[in-house]
Amino acid sequence: MPCLFVLFAAFAPRLLLIFLWIARPNVMGQAFETFLIPLLGFIFLPFTTLMWVLLWASSGGNVTGLDWVWIGIAVLLDLGHYAGGAANRRGMSASSASAPAMAAAPMMSSTSGAPMSAPMTPPTPAPMPEPPAAPSADVTPPEAGEPPSA
């Protein structure tokens, strides 16, 4: 189910742009002067492109004032989509306690460029001490009347 949600979230603005273009092609044509800008927006910034078209159509071709706040939110959604995908590819998601992809690659220092030491791992517990040895089977009990040896 989570995979279906992610797929829907990733493709929903693109599907809405396609439906809008099929239902109202003149709105898409008025919002953009060339075909290249909406095509690039469809591929790289779908939320921003969709928000631009909706605001352009609702304001009569004049995006001003608080409309720019909505455009900014759409840009942040698009950038967040890319940042989240990049973090998951690197294994830096919050749900993974250890990142096998990060362990294989050497880490470089940002200042000197020299390799850094590997991430710290939790210390292993000290081994348990051996229990005292049990008396061996070859010990014979003292004879009757003999004092026990110390």
C-alpha positions in Angstrom: 0.0 0.0 0.0 2.8 2.6 0.8 4.3 1.9 -2.7 0.9 2.7 -4.3 0.7 6.0 -2.3 4.2 7.0 -3.5 3.4 6.2 -7.1 0.2 8.2 -6.9 1.9 11.1 -5.2 4.7 11.1 -7.9 2.4 10.9 -10.9 -0.7 12.8 -9.7 0.5 16.3 -10.8 1.6 14.9 -14.2 -1.8 13.2 -14.6 -3.6 16.4 -13.6 -1.5 18.4 -16.2 -2.5 15.8 -18.9 -6.2 16.0 -18.0 -6.1 19.8 -17.9 -4.3 19.9 -21.3 -6.9 17.5 -22.8 -9.9 19.2 -21.2 -8.8 22.9 -21.6 -6.0 23.1 -24.2 -6.5 26.9 -24.5 -5.6 27.4 -20.8 -2.3 25.6 -21.3 -1.6 27.5 -24.4 -2.3 30.9 -22.8 -0.2 30.1 -19.6 2.9 29.3 -21.6 4.2 30.9 -24.8 6.2 27.9 -26.1 5.7 24.2 -25.8 9.2 23.7 -24.3 8.5 25.3 -20.9 5.4 23.1 -20.1 7.2 20.0 -21.3 10.2 20.7 -19.1 7.9 21.5 -16.2 6.0 18.3 -16.8 9.2 16.3 -16.6 11.1 18.2 -13.8 8.8 20.4 -11.8 5.2 19.1 -12.2 3.8 20.7 -9.0 5.1 24.1 -10.0 3.9 23.8 -13.5 0.4 22.7 -12.4 0.2 25.5 -9.8 1.3 28.1 -12.4 -1.4 27.0 -14.8 -4.1 27.0 -12.1 -3.1 30.4 -10.8 -2.7 31.8 -14.3 -6.2 30.6 -15.3 -7.9 31.8 -12.0 -6.3 35.2 -12.0 -7.0 35.9 -15.7 -3.3 35.8 -16.7 -1.8 37.9 -14.0 0.1 36.1 -11.3 0.7 38.6 -8.4 0.7 39.0 -4.7 -0.1 35.8 -2.7 -0.1 33.8 -5.9 3.7 33.8 -5.6 3.4 32.1 -2.2 1.6 29.2 -3.8 4.2 29.0 -6.5 6.9 28.9 -3.8 5.1 26.1 -2.0 4.9 24.2 -5.2 8.6 24.7 -5.9 9.4 23.4 -2.3 7.2 20.3 -3.0 9.1 19.6 -6.2 12.5 20.1 -4.5 11.4 18.0 -1.5 10.4 15.2 -3.9 13.9 15.1 -5.4 15.6 15.5 -2.0 13.6 12.6 -0.5 14.5 10.4 -3.5 18.2 11.2 -3.3 18.2 10.5 0.5 16.6 7.2 0.0 19.0 6.2 -2.7 21.9 7.0 -0.4 20.4 4.9 2.4 20.0 7.9 4.7 16.3 7.4 5.5 15.3 7.7 9.1 13.8 4.2 9.1 17.1 2.5 8.5 19.4 2.2 11.5 22.4 1.1 9.5 23.2 2.1 6.0 25.0 -0.7 4.1 25.5 1.6 1.1 27.3 4.1 3.3 29.5 1.5 4.9 30.9 0.4 1.5 31.9 3.9 0.4 34.8 5.7 2.1 33.9 9.0 3.7 35.9 12.0 2.7 36.6 15.0 4.9 35.0 18.2 3.6 38.0 20.3 4.6 41.1 18.3 3.6 39.7 15.7 1.3 41.4 12.9 3.2 39.5 9.7 4.0 37.8 9.8 7.4 37.5 6.9 9.8 34.6 4.6 9.5 31.4 5.4 11.5 31.6 4.3 15.1 29.9 1.0 15.9 28.5 0.1 19.3 31.1 -1.6 21.5 30.8 -5.3 21.8 30.2 -6.6 25.4 33.1 -8.1 27.3 33.1 -11.9 27.5 31.7 -13.4 30.6 34.2 -14.9 33.0 34.6 -18.6 33.2 32.8 -20.3 36.0 35.1 -22.0 38.7 36.2 -25.4 37.6 34.2 -28.3 39.1 36.3 -30.8 41.1 37.8 -33.5 38.9 36.5 -37.0 39.0 39.9 -38.5 39.9 39.8 -37.1 43.5 39.3 -40.0 46.0 37.6 -39.4 49.2 39.8 -39.6 52.4 39.9 -43.0 54.1 38.0 -43.4 57.3 39.9 -42.1 60.2 42.3 -39.9 58.2 42.1 -36.2 58.7 41.1 -34.3 55.5 44.1 -32.7 53.7 44.0 -29.0 53.3 
